[in-house]
Amino acid sequence: MTLYIDGDAFPNLLKPIVHKAIEKRKIKTYVVANKKINIGNSSHIEYLIVESKENEADDKIVAMLLENDLVITADIPLANRCLEKNAFAIDHRGTAYTQDNIKHYLAMRNLMQEIRDSGEMTKGPAAFTVKDAQKFANSLNNFLQQHYKI
């Protein structure tokens, strides 16, 4: 299993959590972003900087992704593309995207985009908190216990 991190909007609170998991389990990891993102020094982490074109990081991740790999992303369309390749995806708040829930998340995302495009003001996501980071840590740990053997 390889871990991919969609680094463009990766919360700082998650960096030490992910770094610790990578080091503990020696997980091959790619951090893909359109600018330098540093989650820590490790021989297991490779940083890939892509052009600033729309979806460039997403396309790079999907091109490299293999079945049963894990992607950490808040990008719902990217999560859907991962699932289509029989890989796994979790978001920054610990939600595991699955075949059972991805269509719901895509529909909600598209609905909110339509509302914003119509000129309606909508609230963005809630601020990222320590509680969110803890939920993510638990979700990542549970996933790795089930799917990644040292």
N, C-alpha and C positions, 0 to 999 in steps of 0.2 A: 504494500500500500504506500502510495505517495500522498503527501499533504500539499494542497495548493491554497494559498491565501490571496484573495482578491484584496490587494493592499491599498487601493485608492481611498477608501473611507474606513480603514481599520482603526478601531478605537485604541488609544494609548493604554487604557486600563487592561486590555487583553494581551498586550505584548508580553509581559512577564509570565502570564498563564500559559500561553502557547509555547513560549521559549522553554519553559520548564518541562512541558509535555514532550517536546521535540528532543530535548537532551536526555530525559529519562528513558525514552523508548527508542532513541536513535532513529527518528523518522526522517526519511528523505523529504525535504520541504522546498517548495518554490514559492517565493513571495513575488507576485506579479503586479506591477503598477506602472503608471506613466510618470512617476517621479521617484526619487530615492526614498524608500521606506525602510526603517531599521527596527527589527524586533529583537535584535541581539546577535552577537557573534556566535557562530557555530559551524562546525565542519559539515553539518547536516542541512544547512540552509543555503540556498542559492537565490540571489536577488536578480530578478529579470525586469529591466526597464523597457517599456514599449513606447511607441509613439503616442502622442496625446489625442489620437483619433478616437471617435466614439466607438465603444465596444472593442477596442484594440486589446486591452488586457483580458477581457472575456474570451475573445477569439483565441488568444494565445493559450489560455488555460484549457479551453475545450479541445484545441488541437493536440495538446500534450496528454490530456486526461485518458486514463484507462479504467476499465471496469474495476469497481471496488475502491477506487481512490476517494479521497475526501477533499471537498472544497469548503472553505470558510468564506462566506459572502453574504452581504445584505441585498444583493442584486437578485431579485426574484426570477427574471428571465434567464440569468446565468444559472441559477439553481435548477430551473426546468431543463436547460440544455445538459446539465450534469446528470440529472436523473435519466434523460433519454439515452445516455451512454452507460447506464447501469452503474453510475458512481453515486456517491453520497454528498449531501450538502447540508450544512447547518449555518444559521445566521449568527450575528454578533450577540444576540440575546439568548442564544441556546436553542432556538427552534430548529428542529430537524425537519427538513423538507422531505416529503415522501410522495409516492405516486397517489396516495389517498388525499393529500392536502394541497398539492402544488396548484391544481387548477383553481381552487378557491383563492389562494394567495394571488395568482395571476389575475383573476377576475376582479378582486378588490383593488389591486394596483391599477388595472386599466380603468376601472370606474373612477378612482380618485384622480387619475390623469385627465380623464374626460371632464370632470368637474373643474379642475384647475384650468384646463384649456378653454372652458366656457367663460372664464373670468371670475369665477367664484373663488373666494379666498378660503383655503383650507389650512388647518394646522398641520405642521410637519410632525415627524415622529417625536415622541417624548424624549427628553434629554436622557443620555446614556448614564446609568448610575452604577454604583458599586454592587447593588443588588442584581443588576443585569449581568455584570461581570461574573458574579458568583453563579448565577444560573447557567451562563455560558460554560464556566469551568466544570460544573457538574455534568452538563450535557456532553462536553468534549471527553471528559473522563469516562463516562458511561459508554460512549461510542468506542473509545479506544480499548476499553476492557472487553467489549464484545467482538471487535473486529480486528484488533491489532495485537498480536502476540509477540512478546519480546523474544 
